[in-house]
Amino acid sequence: MTNIINSYDEQNLFTQAKHLSNNQLSLPPKFRGKDSNTLNHIGSLYSTLHTFIERCPLFYSLPLTFRNALVNRNLGALGSYNGIFLAKVMNAFENETYSKLIDNIYGDGHSKIAIQACQRLDQNGTLIKVMLMIMIFSTNCAIVSNELSKNIQIIFDPKIVLHTQNIFVNMLWKYLIYQYGSKEAILRFMSLVKSVLDMIQRMAEGLNIRRHWTMLEKVVEQKTHLLSLEDVLVKQ
């Protein structure tokens, strides 16, 4: 648990998100409203989140094909979930300009939906950080596309990934019991699962936001390429 929290905090995601957001909002209106700047800001957070995942020894214990498949299938969902978490901590949507920037890309009213998601998210940030680690070891924590609907067993044995995921689920459950007792632990765990499912549903509704998916595809391509290079260096 401590390793997960430290690994997340060491990426300075909060500081980076706030710095990038402040830089974006400080630009002259002519440049501030550019969707490309906002998407670059969002993409950098996805990229940094991947570094958090890479530092997990259990992730690197998997074969390269497993790791690439998990990044392809899950990074989009992780980035969206983490984005809501960061926005909550930063009170980002209290800034009207920030809300407008988000609505420009994802459609009018999206910021209001995001605010509701922030409000429903658990106040205990430790739960969110562990949940991110649980999500990366999902066989497919994302909307199923034609590419991802291929038989997953062609890529890897789901039992191996689910075994690793269960390690984190058990750890999270013991932490919940210790902190809140049985009844409250059940309610909070259910709330965490629902927050992930709600986020995935919002992703499904935004499938037509091509600019977002193009940005995500570039990040995933960069990260899987980097994993391949690192694997070659290790073998040498």
C-alpha positions, 0 to 999 in steps of 0.5 A: 500500500505504501509503495503504491501511494509513494509511487503515485505521489512521486510522479507529482501528478497534482503539481503537474496538473496544476502547473499545466492548468495554470499555464493554460489559463494564463495564455491570452484568450486567442491561444487559451481556447485552442483545443490542441493546447487542452488536449496536449495538457490532458495527454501529458497527464495520461503519459505521466500516469503510465510512469506510475504503472511502470513502477509496479514490479508486478506489472513488469513481471508480466511478458511484454505482450501482456503489458502492451495489451493492458496498456492498450485496453486500460490506459484510456479508462485509467486516465479518465478516472485519474482526471476526475480525481485530479479535478476533484483535488484541484477544484478545477471546475470551480474555474469557469474558464477551465470548464469552458475549455473542457466543454469546447472539446467534449461538448456543452454540459460535459463539465457539469457531468464531470463536476457531479462525478467529482462530487461522488468520488470518495474523499479518501485519495488512497482508495483512488490510487489503489483502484487505479492499480486494480484497473490496470490489471483488468482484462479490459477496463474500457469500451470494447472496440473491434480490435479489443473484442478479439479473443483475449486468450490469443494475447494472454491467459486472463487467469495470470492477470486476474491473479495479480489483480486479486492481490490488489483487491484483497489489499484494498479490502483489508484496508477498507475493513481496517479503516471503516469496519465491515458495513462501511467497507462494503458501501465504499467498495461498491461506490468505488466500483460504481464510480468506475462503471459510470466513468466507462459509460461516459467514455462510451457516450463520448466515442464520437469525440475523435480528437480525444481518441486520436490523442489517446492513441498517440500516447498509447503508441508511444508508451507501448513502443517504449516498453518494447525498447526497454524489453530489448535493452533488458534482454541485451 
